[in-house]
Amino acid sequence: MHIAEGYLPPLHAVAWGAASAPFVVWGARAVVKQIRDNPESKLLLGAAGAFCFVLSALKLPSVTGSCSHPTGTGFGAVLFRPPVMALLGTIVLFFQATLLAHGGLTTLGANVFSMAIAGPWVAYGVFVLTRQLGGGLIPAVFLAAALGDLATYCVTSVQLALAFPDPVSGVVGAVAKFGSIFAITQIPLAISEGLLTVLIVRLLSRVSPAELTRLGLIKSANPVVKESVA
Amino acid sequence: MLALDAIAYSNRWRPRHPGEKALLALGLLGAAVALPPWPGALLTGSTAMVLLLGPAGVTLRQVWQAVRVPLGFVLTGSVPLLVAVGGSPWLAWEPSGIPRAAELAGRAMAALLCLLLFATTTPLADSLPRLTRIGVPPAITEVASLIYRMVFLLLDSARAVREAQAGRLGFRTWATTYRAVAGQGGAIFVRAFDRARRLEEGLALRGYSGSLTVQVEYQAVSRRFIAATVGLLAAIVTVTLMARVVMV
């Protein structure tokens, strides 16, 4: 859920930019170091960023009758880890603003915080926790993608509520207002994204197990099918 | 090709230096967001619209197609300002929310038009390599440039896969639609990394040393354009602040 260009007051836009900056700088330093040590990784990072952009452009059927798009942040975080996603997500959000007019440049900081930082960290945390608790790959991927998407939506609602508090009940009431108005599309979308990500992981474990193994998602060839059967 | 990118390559301001267009569009954007919405948003938004339809040569239809989706977010996001919660009754109409919602919608619309002024006149291929001059590390601009180049190839792949799936009735039911979309996701993943690997091999054979040097077309900076931009921005700021003083 992108906050549109010019939607946030200037102080909020600057504050969210400042809040996002350390994470993006951390990600940028990690990427620069990775490229210095291994120049070939630049091409793989380019592929990863392009994949995230195109994944977020896929059309999903929506309960409201139109279509919606997955955020791709949960799957991206599981594949490429949150620090790298902070940078890749920032680049993707910049491209979405300038190539699609989705989001914006003044709201880039806020969108980065919700979609490239909060969403990926929640998704990655849920994925690792589910795996450590003995959960299978498929439930872990579903929960990571769905809860990463929900976290993005919740953080965006808080960002909007902080900018436009309710005159009677303040920020808390505004969170309820913004949360409920966007929940109509965002909660079904989170479930859809979870299901879609599961289907993609099942497909990739059959057609591209080596790549998933290299990215650390699976340990051996075709474990999804084994785990599903088990 | 994406619609905004296609316009960016074909508009009348295409030969201008990206810095000139960035100063104008992003200067207007900053003014639209920082100045009081009335009359700041009206001035910046109408200026951006006139520049888009006039000198830049973008059509009204292209502008409408670009603003439709974000406009939906702005209008939906303005609705909560029209109601108050937590009082008695719990959900009540909030008359003071109308001017706030109008200001918000006006500012967002003006800012959106300023963003479009930049997006429809400046291809990213022109601006990305120049970001190193404002302190962005070359490694980051190169990754961004690679993403930019691969995005279009992958979008074409996704479109081709989607058409093939549609031809096989892949979107007949919700279940088949999900399977089809997952197929598109899987296909772009495989193609993205396959392309990266082939690019890597090709570069290695050409003695790749870690730097992707691309030719950046020389574009002269017009001092007249810069002076006119600064004058325009100063005029908008002055008129807006004077109007606020008169209104108070």
Chai-1 contact restraints between the chains, C-beta under 6 A:
chainA,res_idxA,chainB,res_idxB,connection_type,confidence,min_distance_angstrom,max_distance_angstrom,comment,restraint_id
A,A4,B,P70,contact,1.0,0.0,6.0,A-B,restraint_1
A,A4,B,F73,contact,1.0,0.0,6.0,A-B,restraint_2
A,A4,B,V74,contact,1.0,0.0,6.0,A-B,restraint_3
A,A4,B,A108,contact,1.0,0.0,6.0,A-B,restraint_4
A,E5,B,A111,contact,1.0,0.0,6.0,A-B,restraint_5
A,E5,B,L112,contact,1.0,0.0,6.0,A-B,restraint_6
A,E5,B,L115,contact,1.0,0.0,6.0,A-B,restraint_7
A,G6,B,A32,contact,1.0,0.0,6.0,A-B,restraint_8
A,G6,B,V33,contact,1.0,0.0,6.0,A-B,restraint_9
A,G6,B,R107,contact,1.0,0.0,6.0,A-B,restraint_10
A,G6,B,A108,contact,1.0,0.0,6.0,A-B,restraint_11
A,G6,B,A111,contact,1.0,0.0,6.0,A-B,restraint_12
A,Y7,B,A108,contact,1.0,0.0,6.0,A-B,restraint_13
A,P10,B,V33,contact,1.0,0.0,6.0,A-B,restraint_14
A,P10,B,A34,contact,1.0,0.0,6.0,A-B,restraint_15
A,A28,B,I140,contact,1.0,0.0,6.0,A-B,restraint_16
A,V32,B,P137,contact,1.0,0.0,6.0,A-B,restraint_17
A,V32,B,A139,contact,1.0,0.0,6.0,A-B,restraint_18
A,I35,B,A139,contact,1.0,0.0,6.0,A-B,restraint_19
A,P39,B,G210,contact,1.0,0.0,6.0,A-B,restraint_20
A,E40,B,E200,contact,1.0,0.0,6.0,A-B,restraint_21
A,K42,B,V143,contact,1.0,0.0,6.0,A-B,restraint_22
A,L43,B,A196,contact,1.0,0.0,6.0,A-B,restraint_23
A,L43,B,L199,contact,1.0,0.0,6.0,A-B,restraint_24
A,L43,B,E200,contact,1.0,0.0,6.0,A-B,restraint_25
A,L44,B,A196,contact,1.0,0.0,6.0,A-B,restraint_26
A,L45,B,V143,contact,1.0,0.0,6.0,A-B,restraint_27
A,G46,B,V143,contact,1.0,0.0,6.0,A-B,restraint_28
A,G46,B,L146,contact,1.0,0.0,6.0,A-B,restraint_29
A,G46,B,I147,contact,1.0,0.0,6.0,A-B,restraint_30
A,G46,B,M150,contact,1.0,0.0,6.0,A-B,restraint_31
A,A47,B,A192,contact,1.0,0.0,6.0,A-B,restraint_32
A,A47,B,F193,contact,1.0,0.0,6.0,A-B,restraint_33
A,A47,B,A196,contact,1.0,0.0,6.0,A-B,restraint_34
A,G49,B,I147,contact,1.0,0.0,6.0,A-B,restraint_35
A,A50,B,I147,contact,1.0,0.0,6.0,A-B,restraint_36
A,A50,B,M150,contact,1.0,0.0,6.0,A-B,restraint_37
A,A50,B,V151,contact,1.0,0.0,6.0,A-B,restraint_38
A,A50,B,L154,contact,1.0,0.0,6.0,A-B,restraint_39
A,A50,B,A192,contact,1.0,0.0,6.0,A-B,restraint_40
A,F51,B,I188,contact,1.0,0.0,6.0,A-B,restraint_41
A,F51,B,F189,contact,1.0,0.0,6.0,A-B,restraint_42
A,F51,B,A192,contact,1.0,0.0,6.0,A-B,restraint_43
A,F53,B,V151,contact,1.0,0.0,6.0,A-B,restraint_44
A,V54,B,L154,contact,1.0,0.0,6.0,A-B,restraint_45
A,V54,B,L155,contact,1.0,0.0,6.0,A-B,restraint_46
A,V54,B,A158,contact,1.0,0.0,6.0,A-B,restraint_47
A,V54,B,I188,contact,1.0,0.0,6.0,A-B,restraint_48
A,L55,B,G185,contact,1.0,0.0,6.0,A-B,restraint_49
A,L58,B,V181,contact,1.0,0.0,6.0,A-B,restraint_50
A,L58,B,Q184,contact,1.0,0.0,6.0,A-B,restraint_51
A,P61,B,W174,contact,1.0,0.0,6.0,A-B,restraint_52
A,P61,B,T177,contact,1.0,0.0,6.0,A-B,restraint_53
A,I91,B,A144,contact,1.0,0.0,6.0,A-B,restraint_54
A,I91,B,I147,contact,1.0,0.0,6.0,A-B,restraint_55
A,T98,B,A119,contact,1.0,0.0,6.0,A-B,restraint_56
A,L99,B,L2,contact,1.0,0.0,6.0,A-B,restraint_57
A,L99,B,L4,contact,1.0,0.0,6.0,A-B,restraint_58
A,L99,B,D5,contact,1.0,0.0,6.0,A-B,restraint_59
A,A101,B,A66,contact,1.0,0.0,6.0,A-B,restraint_60
A,A101,B,P70,contact,1.0,0.0,6.0,A-B,restraint_61
A,G104,B,L115,contact,1.0,0.0,6.0,A-B,restraint_62
A,T106,B,V33,contact,1.0,0.0,6.0,A-B,restraint_63
A,F164,B,L81,contact,1.0,0.0,6.0,A-B,restraint_64
A,D166,B,A84,contact,1.0,0.0,6.0,A-B,restraint_65
A,D166,B,V85,contact,1.0,0.0,6.0,A-B,restraint_66
A,P167,B,A84,contact,1.0,0.0,6.0,A-B,restraint_67
A,V168,B,A84,contact,1.0,0.0,6.0,A-B,restraint_68
A,V168,B,G86,contact,1.0,0.0,6.0,A-B,restraint_69
A,V168,B,G87,contact,1.0,0.0,6.0,A-B,restraint_70
A,S169,B,V85,contact,1.0,0.0,6.0,A-B,restraint_71
A,S169,B,G86,contact,1.0,0.0,6.0,A-B,restraint_72
A,G173,B,V85,contact,1.0,0.0,6.0,A-B,restraint_73
A,G173,B,G86,contact,1.0,0.0,6.0,A-B,restraint_74
A,K177,B,P80,contact,1.0,0.0,6.0,A-B,restraint_75
A,K177,B,V85,contact,1.0,0.0,6.0,A-B,restraint_76
A,F178,B,P80,contact,1.0,0.0,6.0,A-B,restraint_77
A,I181,B,P80,contact,1.0,0.0,6.0,A-B,restraint_78
A,L196,B,V181,contact,1.0,0.0,6.0,A-B,restraint_79
A,L196,B,A182,contact,1.0,0.0,6.0,A-B,restraint_80
A,L199,B,A182,contact,1.0,0.0,6.0,A-B,restraint_81
A,I200,B,A182,contact,1.0,0.0,6.0,A-B,restraint_82
A,I200,B,G185,contact,1.0,0.0,6.0,A-B,restraint_83
A,I200,B,G186,contact,1.0,0.0,6.0,A-B,restraint_84
A,L203,B,A182,contact,1.0,0.0,6.0,A-B,restraint_85
A,L203,B,G186,contact,1.0,0.0,6.0,A-B,restraint_86
A,L204,B,G186,contact,1.0,0.0,6.0,A-B,restraint_87
A,L204,B,F189,contact,1.0,0.0,6.0,A-B,restraint_88
A,S208,B,V190,contact,1.0,0.0,6.0,A-B,restraint_89
A,E211,B,F193,contact,1.0,0.0,6.0,A-B,restraint_90
